[in-house]
Amino acid sequence: MAENNYTEDNIRSLDWKEHIRLRPGMYIGKLGDGSSPDDGIYILIKEVVDNSIDEFVMGNGKKVEIKIKDGKVTVRDYGRGIPLGKVIDCVSQINTGGKYDSKAFKKSVGLNGVGTKAVNALSSHFMVYSVRDGEKKMAEFSKGEVLQDYPVEKTDEPNGTYVEFVPDDTVFKKFVFKLPFVEKMIWNYCYLNRGLSIYFNGQRYLSKNGLQDLLENNMDGDPLYPIIHLEGDDIELAMTHGKTYGEDYYSFVNGQHTTQGGTHQSAFREAVARVIRDFYNKNYEASDIRQSIVAAISVKVIEPVFESQTKTKLGSQEIEPNGKSMRAFVNDFLKEKLDNYLHKHPEVADILEKKIKQSEKERKELSGIRKLARERAKKASLHNKKLRDCRVHLTDVKNDRREDTTLFITEGDSASGSITKSRDVNTQAVFSLRGKPLNSYGLTKKVVYENEEFNLIQAALDIEDEMDNLRYNRIVIATDADVDGMHIRMLLMTFFLQFFPDLVKRGHVYILQTPLFRVRNKKKTIYCYSEDERRKAMAELGKNPEITRFKGLGEISPDEFANFIGEDIRLEPVILSKQNSIETILSYYMGKNTQERQEFIIDNLRVEKDEVEEKETVAEELIKEEQE
């Protein structure tokens, strides 16, 4: 047997761009196609914009312009501009940048000098220019390689930096920028940087009241009491209570949206319960105090420690090296400011206590039925035919594939059978519904425990107590594209929005897009998701291709299904728009306004043109069935 020699020839040094391209996940998290807000293409935008924000924070330039068109992103700020002699180095040499001088960028967002280098290495086209005092220096790159190094030239342009890039489609396959995700990112920059104007595709974004604006723009319905807005050195906080279930937090560190929370968010949750208990001098349960809370917290930290390069979870235990602990810092701030506020506003203190007592009452009413439901779920899970689980879960923090974990919720045995046979057993689980779920609109949480199917979904997700236990990163509703499928989709969405709105708000809920047609000849098969794609496929394959119309998921064989839930999976994220509160959405789709909803169903059913009359009939039947 030949011996494997381990010699100097086996040791390979990668240059900076090769390393980024070989291990992009280390620099920008998951790649993705744009269907999730933390996909790599959005991290690329963020890495470029962060530099412009740091300029604003340092007092340079009050305007940033961002444009996205046909997959190309451009960012122009009006800060000081990169020193002209360092333009190429700053975007192509790791550990080069202004942020190592901790005086200049004491509490900046980007700290490792990698951001724009990663964007450069992962873009098929990357161009940067800097303007300083009437002089302009420009350079062009592709995949990190310098294509053109232009000489310095005179210009009338104002100072600042311009970056344009196109993500490399060999790295980010079939990517599409979803503008609502970009818009949300831009709003967050504005809330955290009052006075900064960001122009996105020509529209201006500006915040005057910081985190107070964030809550006002993102809350479902009206707050129970006016938003409490508190500020101190290196900390800003806004909080109120709403009418929906759960706890809703927006947390930030040095302007970075920590979507997965971290030590600052945990410190706030702990401190708010302690301060409110002390204020009323009553030992209320923390869960009753925080039920329906909506809060935003932003802290500034020197040398923050994050749990990953994409900075979505803060790990710092201290506010600065060898300084006060994060817990003590947040607690001391709330102890003074929140306690003072409640003393000065007795009417708010009164509303808040009533809310806590109401949550306590509801929890006690549920405790008996909860116990029974848990026992039922436990028995069911031992022989739960509804859930075919996977091996990895989102809670497995040390597993590289935790972000890929997906739960498909399907209707009927044939569809769930196809997905089960073709899924990746490591990261994809399947939950099979029996018929149509209950319409839970307007019902209390009691129904989640009384209804076996809802109780089992809740148990499968493990979100009864808090979102941190969520077992799957993506919850994918996989129903047919017909009237029944759409109805089931709406009933499931009602359940999630009514009782677990955080699942939707945090971007965990998706709709599976499955092909409507298969177009093929002897050499090639193309799956088409729309009429337009079908026409293009027919043109590409030439004369008389074979066309199959898929009417339901159950018709697609397991072998074929593997194509739609693997690498090329098409997911449509469920995004809540700023204009519509959950209350409005639910009353519109699931309330009594039958005519409007019938029109919505008719407009949104994906069926052939010659089936218009059939659409109207099934929509009428659906409304009638719901009323009965």
C-alpha positions as CSV (number, residue, x, y, z in Angstrom):
1,M,0.0,0.0,0.0
2,A,1.4,3.4,-1.0
3,E,2.4,5.7,1.8
4,N,0.8,9.2,1.8
5,N,3.8,11.5,2.3
6,Y,3.1,14.8,4.1
7,T,5.8,17.1,2.8
8,E,6.4,20.8,2.2
9,D,4.8,20.4,-1.2
10,N,1.4,19.7,0.6
11,I,1.5,23.1,2.3
12,R,-0.3,25.8,0.2
13,S,-0.5,29.5,0.9
14,L,-3.6,31.2,-0.5
15,D,-3.5,34.9,-1.3
16,W,-6.3,37.1,0.2
17,K,-8.7,36.9,-2.7
18,E,-8.3,33.1,-3.1
19,H,-9.0,32.6,0.5
20,I,-12.1,34.7,0.5
21,R,-13.4,33.0,-2.7
22,L,-12.6,29.5,-1.3
23,R,-14.2,30.2,2.1
24,P,-16.8,33.0,1.5
25,G,-18.9,31.8,4.5
26,M,-16.1,32.9,6.9
27,Y,-16.4,36.5,5.6
28,I,-20.1,37.0,4.7
29,G,-22.0,34.2,6.3
30,K,-24.2,32.1,4.1
31,L,-24.3,32.7,0.3
32,G,-28.1,32.3,-0.5
33,D,-30.0,33.6,-3.5
34,G,-31.4,36.8,-1.9
35,S,-34.6,35.1,-0.4
36,S,-33.3,35.7,3.2
37,P,-32.3,39.0,4.7
38,D,-29.0,37.6,6.0
39,D,-28.0,36.2,2.6
40,G,-24.5,37.2,1.4
41,I,-25.6,39.6,-1.3
42,Y,-27.1,41.9,1.4
43,I,-23.9,41.6,3.6
44,L,-21.9,42.8,0.6
45,I,-24.1,46.0,0.5
46,K,-23.8,46.4,4.2
47,E,-20.0,46.1,4.2
48,V,-19.7,49.0,1.7
49,V,-22.3,51.2,3.4
50,D,-20.8,50.6,6.8
51,N,-17.7,52.6,5.7
52,S,-19.9,55.5,4.6
53,I,-21.8,55.4,8.0
54,D,-18.5,55.5,9.9
55,E,-17.6,58.7,7.9
56,F,-21.0,60.2,9.0
57,V,-20.4,59.2,12.6
58,M,-17.0,60.9,12.5
59,G,-18.8,64.1,11.3
60,N,-18.1,63.9,7.6
61,G,-20.9,63.9,5.0
62,K,-24.6,63.8,5.8
63,K,-25.7,62.1,2.7
64,V,-25.3,58.6,1.2
65,E,-26.7,57.5,-2.2
66,I,-27.4,53.9,-2.9
67,K,-28.8,52.5,-6.2
68,I,-29.6,48.9,-7.2
69,K,-30.5,48.1,-10.8
70,D,-30.1,44.8,-12.8
71,G,-28.0,43.2,-10.1
72,K,-25.5,46.2,-9.9
73,V,-25.1,48.1,-6.6
74,T,-23.7,51.6,-6.4
75,V,-22.9,53.5,-3.1
76,R,-21.7,57.1,-3.0
77,D,-20.9,59.0,0.2
78,Y,-19.7,62.5,0.8
79,G,-17.2,61.9,3.5
80,R,-13.5,62.6,3.3
81,G,-12.8,60.0,0.6
82,I,-10.1,57.3,0.9
83,P,-6.5,58.9,0.8
84,L,-5.7,58.7,-2.9
85,G,-2.5,56.8,-2.5
86,K,-4.3,54.1,-0.6
87,V,-7.4,53.5,-2.8
88,I,-6.2,50.1,-4.2
89,D,-4.7,49.0,-0.9
90,C,-7.9,49.7,1.0
91,V,-10.0,47.4,-1.1
92,S,-7.5,44.7,-1.8
93,Q,-5.1,44.3,1.1
94,I,-6.3,42.5,4.2
95,N,-5.6,44.5,7.5
96,T,-5.3,47.8,5.6
97,G,-7.7,50.5,6.7
98,G,-8.3,53.5,9.0
99,K,-10.0,51.5,11.7
100,Y,-6.9,50.2,13.5
101,D,-6.4,53.7,14.9
102,S,-8.8,53.2,17.8
103,K,-9.0,56.9,18.5
104,A,-10.5,57.7,15.1
105,F,-12.9,54.7,15.0
106,K,-13.4,53.9,18.7
107,K,-16.9,52.6,18.2
108,S,-17.1,51.8,14.5
109,V,-19.0,49.0,12.9
110,G,-16.3,47.4,10.7
111,L,-13.2,46.5,12.8
112,N,-11.2,44.0,10.9
113,G,-10.3,45.6,7.6
114,V,-11.9,42.8,5.7
115,G,-15.3,44.2,4.6
116,T,-14.7,45.8,1.2
117,K,-12.0,43.3,0.3
118,A,-14.6,40.5,0.6
119,V,-16.9,42.5,-1.6
120,N,-14.2,43.0,-4.2
121,A,-13.1,39.3,-4.1
122,L,-16.7,38.1,-4.5
123,S,-17.8,40.5,-7.3
124,S,-17.4,39.9,-11.0
125,H,-17.2,43.7,-11.4
126,F,-15.9,46.0,-8.7
127,M,-15.1,49.7,-9.2
128,V,-14.0,52.3,-6.7
129,Y,-13.0,55.9,-6.8
130,S,-12.2,58.5,-4.2
131,V,-12.4,62.3,-4.5
132,R,-10.3,64.5,-2.3
133,D,-9.9,68.3,-2.8
134,G,-10.4,68.4,-6.6
135,E,-8.5,65.2,-7.3
136,K,-9.9,61.8,-8.2
137,K,-8.4,58.3,-8.1
138,M,-10.2,55.3,-9.7
139,A,-9.5,51.5,-10.0
140,E,-11.4,48.6,-11.5
141,F,-11.3,45.0,-10.4
142,S,-12.8,41.6,-11.2
143,K,-12.9,38.8,-8.6
144,G,-10.3,40.8,-6.6
145,E,-7.8,41.1,-9.6
146,V,-6.9,44.7,-10.7
147,L,-8.2,45.2,-14.2
148,Q,-7.4,48.9,-14.5
149,D,-5.4,51.3,-12.3
150,Y,-6.3,54.8,-13.5
151,P,-4.0,57.8,-12.9
152,V,-5.1,60.6,-10.5
153,E,-7.1,63.2,-12.4
154,K,-8.6,66.6,-11.7
155,T,-12.4,66.8,-11.0
156,D,-15.1,69.1,-9.9
157,E,-16.9,66.4,-7.9
158,P,-17.4,66.9,-4.1
159,N,-15.2,64.8,-1.8
160,G,-16.2,61.3,-0.9
161,T,-16.0,57.7,-2.0
162,Y,-17.9,55.8,-4.8
163,V,-18.1,52.0,-5.0
164,E,-20.0,49.9,-7.6
165,F,-20.1,46.2,-7.7
166,V,-21.9,43.2,-9.3
167,P,-21.9,40.0,-7.1
168,D,-20.2,37.1,-8.9
169,D,-23.0,34.8,-10.2
170,T,-20.6,31.8,-10.0
171,V,-20.6,32.3,-6.2
172,F,-24.2,33.7,-5.7
173,K,-26.2,31.5,-8.0
174,K,-29.4,32.9,-9.5
175,F,-29.5,35.7,-6.9
176,V,-32.1,38.5,-6.9
177,F,-32.0,41.5,-4.6
178,K,-35.3,41.8,-2.7
179,L,-35.7,45.5,-2.3
180,P,-37.8,45.3,1.0
181,F,-34.8,43.7,2.7
182,V,-32.5,46.5,1.5
183,E,-35.1,49.1,2.5
184,K,-35.2,47.7,6.0
185,M,-31.4,47.8,6.3
186,I,-31.5,51.5,5.1
187,W,-34.2,52.4,7.7
188,N,-32.1,50.8,10.4
189,Y,-29.1,53.0,9.4
190,C,-31.3,56.1,9.6
191,Y,-32.8,55.2,13.0
192,L,-29.3,54.8,14.4
193,N,-27.9,57.9,12.7
194,R,-30.3,60.7,13.2
195,G,-29.7,63.5,10.6
196,L,-28.3,61.1,8.0
197,S,-30.1,61.2,4.7
198,I,-29.9,58.0,2.6
199,Y,-31.2,58.2,-0.9
200,F,-32.2,54.7,-2.2
201,N,-33.1,54.5,-5.9
202,G,-34.0,58.2,-5.6
203,Q,-36.2,58.0,-2.5
204,R,-35.0,59.8,0.6
205,Y,-34.9,58.0,4.0
206,L,-34.4,60.1,7.2
207,S,-35.2,59.7,10.9
208,K,-35.6,62.5,13.4
209,N,-36.4,60.5,16.6
210,G,-34.2,57.4,16.3
211,L,-35.4,54.2,17.9
212,Q,-38.8,55.8,18.7
213,D,-39.3,56.1,15.0
214,L,-38.3,52.5,14.6
215,L,-41.0,51.3,16.9
216,E,-43.6,53.6,15.5
217,N,-42.9,52.4,12.0
218,N,-42.7,48.7,12.8
219,M,-45.4,48.1,15.5
220,D,-48.5,46.1,14.9
221,G,-51.4,48.3,15.8
222,D,-51.2,51.0,18.4
223,P,-49.0,50.8,21.5
224,L,-50.8,50.3,24.8
225,Y,-49.1,53.4,26.1
226,P,-46.8,56.1,24.5
227,I,-43.4,54.8,23.5
228,I,-40.9,55.3,26.3
229,H,-37.7,56.7,24.7
230,L,-34.6,56.9,26.9
231,E,-31.0,57.9,26.1
232,G,-27.7,57.9,27.9
233,D,-24.0,57.8,27.2
234,D,-23.5,54.9,24.7
235,I,-27.0,53.6,25.1
236,E,-30.5,54.4,23.5
237,L,-33.7,52.6,24.3
238,A,-37.3,52.6,23.1
239,M,-40.0,50.4,24.6
240,T,-43.7,49.9,24.9
241,H,-46.2,47.0,25.0
242,G,-48.5,46.0,22.1
243,K,-51.4,43.7,21.6
244,T,-49.7,40.7,19.9
245,Y,-48.2,37.6,21.6
246,G,-44.5,37.2,22.2
247,E,-41.6,39.5,22.8
248,D,-40.3,41.7,19.9
249,Y,-36.8,43.1,20.1
250,Y,-34.6,45.1,17.8
251,S,-31.0,45.3,19.1
252,F,-28.0,47.1,17.8
253,V,-24.3,47.4,18.6
254,N,-22.2,50.3,17.1
255,G,-24.9,50.7,14.5
256,Q,-24.9,47.0,13.6
257,H,-28.3,45.2,13.6
258,T,-27.7,42.2,15.8
259,T,-30.5,40.0,14.5
260,Q,-29.6,37.2,16.8
261,G,-29.4,39.4,19.9
262,G,-26.6,38.7,22.3
263,T,-25.4,39.9,25.7
264,H,-26.9,43.4,25.4
265,Q,-30.4,42.0,24.5
266,S,-30.2,39.4,27.3
267,A,-29.1,42.2,29.7
268,F,-32.1,44.3,28.7
269,R,-34.6,41.4,29.1
270,E,-33.3,40.6,32.5
271,A,-33.1,44.3,33.7
272,V,-36.5,45.4,32.5
273,A,-38.1,42.6,34.5
274,R,-36.1,43.4,37.6
275,V,-36.7,47.2,37.5
276,I,-40.4,46.8,36.9
277,R,-40.7,44.3,39.8
278,D,-38.9,46.7,42.1
279,F,-41.0,49.7,40.9
280,Y,-44.3,47.9,41.8
281,N,-42.7,46.1,44.7
282,K,-44.4,42.9,43.6
283,N,-42.8,39.6,42.5
284,Y,-44.4,39.4,39.0
285,E,-43.2,36.6,36.7
286,A,-40.6,37.9,34.2
287,S,-42.7,36.3,31.4
288,D,-45.8,38.2,32.4
289,I,-43.8,41.5,32.5
290,R,-42.4,40.9,29.0
291,Q,-45.4,39.4,27.3
292,S,-46.2,41.6,24.2
293,I,-43.2,43.9,24.9
294,V,-41.8,45.7,21.8
295,A,-38.4,47.2,22.4
296,A,-35.3,48.5,20.6
297,I,-31.9,48.9,22.3
298,S,-28.7,50.3,20.8
299,V,-25.4,50.3,22.6
300,K,-21.9,51.6,21.7
301,V,-19.1,49.2,22.7
302,I,-15.3,49.6,22.5
303,E,-13.8,46.6,20.7
304,P,-17.0,44.5,20.5
305,V,-16.7,40.8,20.3
306,F,-19.2,39.1,17.9
307,E,-19.9,35.5,17.6
308,S,-19.3,35.5,13.8
309,Q,-17.8,37.6,11.1
310,T,-21.3,38.8,10.0
311,K,-21.8,40.3,13.5
312,T,-25.4,39.2,14.0
313,K,-24.9,38.2,17.7
314,L,-22.9,40.2,20.3
315,G,-20.7,38.1,22.6
316,S,-19.0,41.0,24.6
317,Q,-19.5,40.6,28.3
318,E,-18.2,44.1,29.0
319,I,-19.0,47.6,27.6
320,E,-15.3,48.2,27.1
321,P,-12.2,46.1,27.8
322,N,-11.8,45.7,31.6
323,G,-14.8,48.0,32.1
324,K,-18.3,47.6,33.5
325,S,-20.1,44.4,32.6
326,M,-22.9,44.6,30.0
327,R,-25.5,43.4,32.6
328,A,-24.5,46.0,35.1
329,F,-24.3,48.8,32.5
330,V,-27.8,48.1,31.1
331,N,-29.3,47.4,34.5
332,D,-27.9,50.7,36.1
333,F,-29.3,52.7,33.1
334,L,-32.8,51.2,33.4
335,K,-32.8,51.4,37.2
336,E,-32.3,55.1,36.9
337,K,-34.1,56.2,33.7
338,L,-37.0,53.7,33.5
339,D,-37.8,54.0,37.2
340,N,-37.8,57.8,37.0
341,Y,-40.0,57.7,33.9
342,L,-42.6,55.5,35.6
343,H,-42.6,57.7,38.7
344,K,-43.1,60.8,36.5
345,H,-45.8,59.2,34.4
346,P,-48.3,57.4,36.8
347,E,-50.8,56.9,33.9
348,V,-48.3,54.8,32.0
349,A,-47.4,52.9,35.2
350,D,-51.1,52.1,35.7
351,I,-51.6,50.8,32.1
352,L,-48.4,48.7,32.3
353,E,-49.5,47.1,35.6
354,K,-52.9,46.2,34.1
355,K,-51.2,44.6,31.1
356,I,-48.9,42.5,33.4
357,K,-51.9,41.4,35.5
358,Q,-53.8,40.5,32.3
359,S,-50.8,38.4,31.1
360,E,-50.6,36.7,34.5
361,K,-54.4,35.8,34.4
362,E,-54.1,34.4,30.9
363,R,-51.0,32.3,31.8
364,K,-52.8,30.9,34.9
365,E,-55.9,30.0,32.8
366,L,-53.7,28.3,30.3
367,S,-51.6,26.3,32.8
368,G,-54.0,23.4,33.2
369,I,-54.7,22.9,29.5
370,R,-51.0,23.5,28.8
371,K,-50.1,20.6,31.0
372,L,-52.6,18.3,29.2
373,A,-51.4,19.5,25.8
374,R,-47.8,18.9,26.6
375,E,-48.5,15.3,27.7
376,R,-50.5,14.8,24.5
377,A,-47.6,16.2,22.4
378,K,-45.1,14.1,24.3
379,K,-47.2,10.9,23.5
380,A,-47.6,12.0,19.9
381,S,-43.9,12.7,19.4
382,L,-43.1,9.1,20.4
383,H,-45.1,7.9,17.4
384,N,-45.6,11.2,15.6
385,K,-46.4,10.3,12.0
386,K,-46.9,14.0,11.2
387,L,-43.3,15.0,11.8
388,R,-40.4,13.3,9.9
389,D,-37.5,15.1,11.7
390,C,-34.0,15.8,10.5
391,R,-30.7,15.2,12.3
392,V,-29.4,18.8,12.6
393,H,-31.3,21.6,14.3
394,L,-30.9,25.4,14.5
395,T,-30.1,25.0,18.2
396,D,-27.0,22.9,17.4
397,V,-24.8,26.0,17.7
398,K,-21.6,24.2,16.8
399,N,-22.9,22.6,13.6
400,D,-22.0,24.4,10.4
401,R,-25.3,23.4,8.7
402,R,-27.7,24.7,11.4
403,E,-28.6,27.7,9.2
404,D,-29.8,25.2,6.4
405,T,-32.4,23.6,8.7
406,T,-35.8,23.6,7.1
407,L,-39.2,22.4,8.1
408,F,-41.6,21.8,5.2
409,I,-45.3,22.0,6.2
410,T,-47.2,20.1,3.5
411,E,-50.8,19.1,2.8
412,G,-51.8,15.5,2.4
413,D,-49.8,12.3,2.2
414,S,-48.8,12.3,-1.4
415,A,-47.0,15.7,-1.3
416,S,-45.3,14.9,2.1
417,G,-44.3,11.5,0.8
418,S,-42.6,13.0,-2.3
419,I,-40.7,15.6,-0.1
420,T,-39.8,13.0,2.5
421,K,-38.3,10.6,-0.1
422,S,-36.2,13.3,-1.8
423,R,-35.2,15.5,1.2
424,D,-31.8,15.9,2.8
425,V,-32.3,13.9,6.0
426,N,-29.6,15.9,7.8
427,T,-31.3,19.4,7.5
428,Q,-34.8,19.0,6.1
429,A,-37.8,17.9,8.1
430,V,-41.4,17.4,7.0
431,F,-44.6,18.1,8.9
432,S,-47.7,16.6,7.2
433,L,-51.1,18.4,7.8
434,R,-54.4,16.4,7.8
435,G,-56.9,18.4,5.8
436,K,-57.3,22.1,6.4
437,P,-56.2,23.7,9.7
438,L,-58.6,25.6,11.9
439,N,-59.1,29.3,11.1
440,S,-57.6,30.8,14.3
441,Y,-58.4,34.5,13.5
442,G,-59.6,36.3,16.6
443,L,-59.1,33.3,18.9
444,T,-56.9,33.2,22.0
445,K,-53.8,31.2,22.6
446,K,-56.0,28.5,24.3
447,V,-56.7,27.2,20.8
448,V,-53.0,26.4,20.2
449,Y,-53.2,23.8,23.1
450,E,-56.8,22.6,22.3
451,N,-56.1,22.0,18.6
452,E,-54.0,18.9,18.2
453,E,-52.5,19.9,14.9
454,F,-51.5,23.4,16.1
455,N,-50.1,22.0,19.4
456,L,-47.9,19.5,17.4
457,I,-46.6,22.3,15.1
458,Q,-45.7,24.3,18.2
459,A,-44.0,21.3,19.8
460,A,-42.1,20.5,16.5
461,L,-40.8,24.1,16.4
462,D,-40.2,24.2,20.2
463,I,-41.3,27.9,20.4
464,E,-43.9,27.6,23.2
465,D,-41.7,29.4,25.7
466,E,-39.4,31.5,23.6
467,M,-38.0,32.0,20.1
468,D,-34.4,31.1,21.1
469,N,-35.4,27.5,21.2
470,L,-36.6,27.5,17.5
471,R,-35.4,24.2,16.0
472,Y,-35.5,25.2,12.3
473,N,-34.1,28.3,10.5
474,R,-36.7,28.1,7.7
475,I,-40.4,27.2,8.0
476,V,-41.6,26.5,4.5
477,I,-45.2,26.3,3.6
478,A,-45.4,23.8,0.8
479,T,-49.0,23.7,-0.7
480,D,-50.5,23.3,-4.1
481,A,-51.0,26.4,-6.3
482,D,-54.7,25.9,-6.4
483,V,-57.6,27.3,-4.3
484,D,-57.3,24.7,-1.6
485,G,-53.6,25.1,-1.4
486,M,-53.9,28.9,-1.1
487,H,-56.6,28.5,1.6
488,I,-54.3,26.2,3.7
489,R,-51.5,28.7,3.1
490,M,-53.6,31.6,4.5
491,L,-54.8,29.5,7.5
492,L,-51.2,28.6,8.4
493,M,-50.1,32.3,8.0
494,T,-53.0,33.3,10.3
495,F,-51.8,30.9,12.9
496,F,-48.2,32.2,12.8
497,L,-49.2,35.8,12.6
498,Q,-51.7,35.5,15.4
499,F,-49.6,33.6,17.9
500,F,-46.0,33.6,16.8
501,P,-45.6,36.9,14.8
502,D,-41.8,36.9,15.6
503,L,-41.4,33.9,13.3
504,V,-42.5,36.1,10.4
505,K,-40.9,39.3,11.5
506,R,-37.5,37.6,11.9
507,G,-37.7,36.2,8.4
508,H,-38.1,32.5,9.2
509,V,-41.4,31.9,7.2
510,Y,-41.3,31.1,3.4
511,I,-43.6,29.8,0.7
512,L,-42.1,27.0,-1.5
513,Q,-42.3,27.8,-5.2
514,T,-42.8,24.7,-7.2
515,P,-42.8,24.5,-11.0
516,L,-46.0,24.7,-13.0
517,F,-44.6,23.1,-16.1
518,R,-41.9,20.6,-17.2
519,V,-40.7,21.3,-20.7
520,R,-38.3,18.7,-22.2
521,N,-36.9,17.0,-25.3
522,K,-34.5,14.1,-25.5
523,K,-31.5,16.2,-24.6
524,K,-32.7,18.6,-21.9
525,T,-35.4,19.2,-19.2
526,I,-36.4,22.6,-18.1
527,Y,-38.7,23.3,-15.1
528,C,-40.8,26.5,-15.4
529,Y,-42.3,28.5,-12.6
530,S,-44.4,30.8,-14.8
531,E,-46.0,31.2,-18.3
532,D,-43.1,33.4,-19.3
533,E,-40.5,30.8,-18.3
534,R,-42.5,28.2,-20.2
535,R,-42.5,30.3,-23.4
536,K,-38.7,30.8,-23.1
537,A,-38.1,27.1,-22.5
538,M,-40.2,26.2,-25.6
539,A,-38.2,28.7,-27.7
540,E,-34.9,27.2,-26.4
541,L,-35.8,23.6,-27.0
542,G,-37.1,24.1,-30.4
543,K,-39.7,22.0,-32.3
544,N,-42.4,20.1,-30.4
545,P,-41.0,19.7,-26.9
546,E,-43.0,17.6,-24.4
547,I,-44.9,19.8,-22.0
548,T,-46.2,18.5,-18.7
549,R,-48.5,20.7,-16.4
550,F,-48.1,20.0,-12.7
551,K,-51.5,20.5,-10.9
552,G,-50.4,19.5,-7.5
553,L,-47.2,18.6,-5.5
554,G,-48.3,15.0,-5.2
555,E,-48.0,14.6,-9.0
556,I,-44.3,15.4,-8.9
557,S,-42.2,12.2,-8.4
558,P,-39.7,12.1,-5.5
559,D,-36.8,11.9,-8.0
560,E,-38.0,15.1,-9.6
561,F,-38.8,16.8,-6.3
562,A,-35.1,16.6,-5.3
563,N,-34.5,19.3,-8.0
564,F,-36.8,21.7,-6.3
565,I,-35.8,21.4,-2.6
566,G,-32.0,21.1,-3.1
567,E,-29.5,23.6,-4.2
568,D,-31.9,25.3,-6.6
569,I,-34.8,25.6,-4.1
570,R,-37.0,28.7,-4.9
571,L,-38.4,30.3,-1.7
572,E,-40.6,33.3,-1.5
573,P,-40.0,35.0,1.9
574,V,-43.1,36.2,3.8
575,I,-42.4,39.9,4.4
576,L,-44.5,42.2,6.4
577,S,-44.7,45.6,4.9
578,K,-44.4,48.8,6.9
579,Q,-47.9,49.9,5.8
580,N,-49.8,46.9,7.0
581,S,-50.0,45.8,10.6
582,I,-50.7,42.1,11.4
583,E,-54.1,43.1,12.7
584,T,-55.0,44.8,9.4
585,I,-53.7,41.8,7.3
586,L,-55.6,39.2,9.4
587,S,-58.9,41.1,9.4
588,Y,-58.6,41.6,5.6
589,Y,-57.8,38.0,4.7
590,M,-59.6,36.1,7.4
591,G,-62.3,38.5,8.6
592,K,-65.8,39.0,7.2
593,N,-65.0,41.2,4.1
594,T,-65.9,38.4,1.7
595,Q,-66.1,40.3,-1.5
596,E,-62.6,41.9,-1.2
597,R,-61.1,38.5,-0.3
598,Q,-62.9,36.7,-3.1
599,E,-61.3,39.2,-5.5
600,F,-57.9,38.7,-3.9
601,I,-58.1,34.9,-4.3
602,I,-59.2,35.2,-7.9
603,D,-56.4,37.7,-8.7
604,N,-53.7,35.5,-7.0
605,L,-54.5,32.0,-8.1
606,R,-51.9,30.7,-10.6
607,V,-54.1,28.9,-13.2
608,E,-54.5,28.9,-16.9
609,K,-56.3,31.7,-18.6
610,D,-59.2,29.5,-19.8
611,E,-59.9,28.6,-16.2
612,V,-61.0,32.1,-15.2
613,E,-64.6,31.0,-14.7
614,E,-63.5,28.0,-12.6
615,K,-61.4,30.4,-10.5
616,E,-64.5,32.5,-9.7
617,T,-66.5,29.4,-8.8
618,V,-63.8,28.0,-6.4
619,A,-63.3,31.4,-4.8
620,E,-67.1,31.6,-4.1
621,E,-67.0,28.0,-2.7
622,L,-64.1,28.9,-0.5
623,I,-65.8,31.9,1.0
624,K,-69.1,29.9,1.5
625,E,-67.2,27.1,3.1
626,E,-65.5,29.5,5.5
627,Q,-68.7,31.1,6.5
628,E,-70.3,27.8,7.3
